[in-house]
């Protein structure tokens, strides 16, 4: 079975689909990866049994560059004669669907991992939403990485219950249990906290993700100030690439905390597990998410989460059981929930244990990847049967 996985940037393929790609290759699939050039390409190219093809796919609207990417994808799909094309990320999803349909790829799939248009307005929202509708109509089958996201897409008219599916309990590729369990031993708490310059014996809140407004960073930084004024000692570690996009308010908030002793901006790091290994609480105050895989990564390590009650996170966090959810864009309620867990170590431990048990039961990568392989085999069987009848 020849499979092509497509994403806009290598970071996504490496950090979200790397283990799944290895699994598919070891299971006998011939796997090609397609993405733009950038950090992570070298690591992707070293995955045994996997071929990497670079096609520059712009993340923003760029008519000429988009057209060139479409032509290159079409030529690649025709040359490689894939049986399955499976895309993720919005721009790669649309261009791949168009190219694969034109090239005659029989099984065309896309997984939605959150909708950028949720926070858009006017014509830009209409265009982005229309692109998602086109992705659904051009592909053989589409998936959402959470049940709440599927329901949202159906409610907004992007697809139907028949055209959208969720594999298992959701998530894009589950969680590599061995890696995240081992991180607690590999990155010993006191040693790593000393390396980061964090006070020993003080609870640590960790955020992992893009440092941008849609991830709730403005509210997180404001909540950090409220925590400082509460008298409860804690440290906040923010891990991820800085993507302010010229957002003046976000840049001002970041500038104010650069001299803070309690907030630590780490930037991008290829090993976020060493920071999560030192976390007492994961905080993910996003405005939009697909599923929030970092939540179950932290959960395997016994770490509860504080997040927002949005599509996607309502599937990865069971509020009151594995963590707490608050309305998005509310720094005060975010700070209140963080304070509740900071003040109660017993509650943190109880929620962390429940989160771990749920992650191991529902989101083990081996289970999720096996479901995907069986889905590929099912679709291939249907395609073979269709071809046999058409002869």
N, C-alpha and C positions, 0 to 999 in steps of 0.2 A: 504494500500500500504506500503510494507516494503522497506525502502530505506537505503542504506549504503553510507555515505560520507567518503572519504578517502583522507588524506593528509600526507605528510611526518612528519610534526611537529605540535604540538598542537597550537603553536602561530598562524599558518595560519588559522586553523579551528576557533579559538576563535576570532581573530581580523578581519578576512575577511568574515567568514561564520557564526558567532555566531547568529546574528539577523535572518539570513535566516533559520538557523536550528530551531530557536524558532518558526518562521512563519510556517514552514513545519509541526512541531509537533502540533501546534495549529490548523492547517488545517486538521488534522486527519491522517497524515502520521505517521507510526512507524519508527522513525529515529535512526539509530546507527551511531556513529562516530568512526573512526579508525585512529590512529596515533601512533607515538612513544611516550614514556614517556618524560616528561619535564615540564617546567613552563607553566601553563595554563590548565593542565589536571584537577586540582581540580575544576576550574571554569566550564569547559566543563561538568564535571560529575554532576554538580548541575543544569544544564538546565532541566527544568521539562519535563518529557515524553521522555527523550533521554537517550540512553545507550552508554557508552564509553568503547571501547575495545583497549587495548594497544598492538600494534605490533611494535617491533623495526625495523624501516625502515631506513637504513643508507643513508645519503645524498650523500656520495661519493661512488665510485665503490668499493665493497667489496664482492668478489664472495661467500664466505661462509656465511656471514651475509645476503647477498641478497637472497641466496638459502633458508636459514632458514625463512626469512620473507615471501618468496613466499609460502612455505609449510604452515606457520601459517595462511596466508591470505586464502589459498585454504580451509583449514580445517574450518575456521570461516565462509566463504561463503557457504560451504556445510551445516554446522550446522544450520545457521540462515536462509537459503533459501530466500535470498533477491530477490525481483522482479526487483529492480533497484540498480546498483552499479554506483556511480558517483565520479570520482577521480579528484584531482587537484594536482599540483606540479609534476615535472618530474619523480623522482624515484618512488613515490607512483603510478603515472599513469601507468608506464610500468609494475610493479609487480602486481598491481591490475587488469590490463587488462588480463595478463596471467592467474592469479589465477581465476578470474571470468569466463573467457572463459572455463577453465578446469572444474570449478565447476558447469557449466551450468546455470549461472545467465543470464536470458533472455535479460535484457536491460542493456547494459554496456556503460557508458558515461564518457567522459573526457572533462574538460575545460582547454584550454591552456591560460596561463597568462604571457607569455613571454618565449623566448627561450634562455637558457644559452649558446647554441652553437653559437649564433651571435658573441660573442667575443672570441670564440675558434678558433684554427687553427690545420691543419694537421689531424692526425688520431683521436684525441679527438673530433674534430668537426664532423668528419664522423660518429663516434660511437654515439654521442649524437643526431645527426640529424636522424640517422637510428633508434634510440629508439623512436623518435617522429613518424616516419613513421609506426613503429610497433604498437604504441598506436592507431593510426588511423585505421590500418587494423584489429586490434583485437576487437575494440569496435563497438557497434551498431551505435553510432553517436558521433561526437566530436564537440566542440564549441570553438570559440575564444572570448575573452572578448572585442574585438574591431574589427571593420571592416577592418582597415588597417592591423591588425595582420592576419586576415583571408586571405586577399589578398597576404600578404607576404608568408604565409605558402603554399598557392596554387602555387605561383610563384616559390617557392623553391622545389616544388615537394613532399612536406610532405603529402598533401591530396588534394582532389578535391573540387570543389564548392558544390558537392552533399554531401560529407562526413563531411564538415565543415559548421557550422552555427554560426550566431550571434543572440542572443536574444535581441530584441528591438534595442536601440541605442548603446548597449554595456555595459560594466562594469561587474564585477563578481557578485556583490550583491547590486549594487546601494549604496545609502547613506541614513543613518538613519536621516531623516530631524529633527525630534524632538530632538535627542541627540545633533546634531551640532548647531541647532538654540539655544538650551538652554545653550550651553557652553558659549556663549557670555555674558549671564546674570550670570551664575554660577561662572565663572572665570572673575571677573571684571578686566578690563585692568590695571588700576593703581595699584591695590592691588597685582596682580600677577607679574607685572613688578618689583615691589618693592621686592617681594619674590625672584625673580630671580636675583636681583641686577642689573636690566637694568635701564638706565637713563630714566626718564620720558620725554615725548615730542619728543623722537627720533625714527624714523621709525625702525621697527623690521622685519628682514627677517628670515623666519623659514624653515628649512629642516626637514622632517620627513621620516625616512626609515633606512635601514641598512647602517651603516657607512663603506662603502667598495668602491673599485675603480669603479665597474660597475655602482654605483649610481652617479658617477661624483664628488665624494668628493674632489679629488685632484684639479680639476678645480674650485670647489666652494671655497676652501680655498685660492687658488691663486687669484680668483676674489675678495675675501674679502680683501686681501692685496691691490689690485688695488683700491678698494673703500676707504680704509683708506687713501691712497695717494691722492685721489681726493679732499679731503677737505669736502666732504658731510658726515655728521655724520649719522651713522646707527649702529645697532647691529645685529649680526647673531647668531641664536640659532639652534644648531644641535641636533636633538632628534632621538635616535635609538641605537641599540646594535652595539658595535664596532666589526667589522669582517675584520681585516686587512689581515689575511691569510699570514702573513710574508712579505707583500708588503713593501719593504724598502722605496720606494719613498713616499708612503702614510703615513707610520709611521714617516718619517722625517717631512712631512708637518704638521702632527698632533702635533708633538713635538714642532714645531716652534710657534704654536698658543696657546699653553697651558698657557702661561703667558699673552695672549692678553686680553685687556679690552673690546674688541668689538666682540670677538668670544667666544661663550659659548657652551661647550660640555656637554650635559645633560646626555647622555647614554640612556639606555632603560627606558621607563616610560609607565605604562599601561594606562595612560590617556593623550595621545597626544593632546586631545582637549583643555586642559588648556594652551598649548603653542600656538596652532593655534588661540585661542581666543585672543592672544596678537600680532598676526602677522599683518603686513601691506602688506607683500608680501610672497607668498609661492614660494620656489625655489626647482626645481627637475631636476637637470642637468644630468639625467641618460644616459648611453650608450644603455640600452635596458629596455623596459617595456612591460607589457601586455596592461594595460590601464592607470594605475596611479590613483588609487582610491582616494588617498590623495588630488588630485587636485579638485575633486568634493566635498570632505568633506570641504575643504577650501572655495570652491565656495559658498556653502550653507551659509557660514558665511560672504559672501560678500568680499572675499579676492581674488585678481587676482594672477595668477601664471606666473613665468618665468621658462621655461623648455627647452628641446631640441627637435629638429624637427626629432623625431624618430618614428618608428612604435609604435602605442599605444597612445603616448602623442599627436599625431596629431588628435586623436579622443576626448581626454579629454580637450584639450586647443584649442580654436579657436584664432589663432594668430592675434593680432591687435584688437581683440574684447573682449575676456575674459582673455587675457594675452599675453605673448610674447614667441616665440620659436626661438632658435638659434641653429646652427649646434653643435653637440656634440664635446666634447674634445677641446673646445676653450674658455679659461678663459677670454680673452680680450672681445670677443663678449658677453659673459655672464655678465661680469662687466658692459659693455656699456648698456645692456638692463635693468639691475638692477638700474643703475644710472638714466636712463630715467624715471623710475617709482618713484625712490626716490626723484627726483627733482620736480615731478608733482603730487601733492596730488589729484588734480582734475581728472587727468587721471586714477590714482589708483582707485578712487571712481567710475568712469564711468565703468571701466573694471570689478571691483568687483561686481557692480550691474548687469552687463550683464552676468557675470559668475553665479551669484545666480539665475537669471531668467532661464538660460539654465539648470542648475542642477535640479531645481525644476520641470521643464517641462519634462526632459528626464530621470533623474536618481534617482528619489525618490525610495527608497528601496521597498516600498509597491508595486509600479508598476513593478519593476524588479522581485521581488519574486513571484508576481502573474503570470508573464510570465513563470517563471520556473515551477511553479506548473501546469500550463496548459500544458506545454511541457511534464511533467511527465505523466499527464493524457492522453494526446494524444498518447504517446508511449505505455502506458499500454493498451489503447484501441486497438491499432494495434496488440500488442502481444496477447491479448485475442482473437481477430478476427482470427489471424493466428492459434492459438491453436484450435479454433472451427472448422476451415476448415480441420485441420490435423486429426481430430477424425474420 
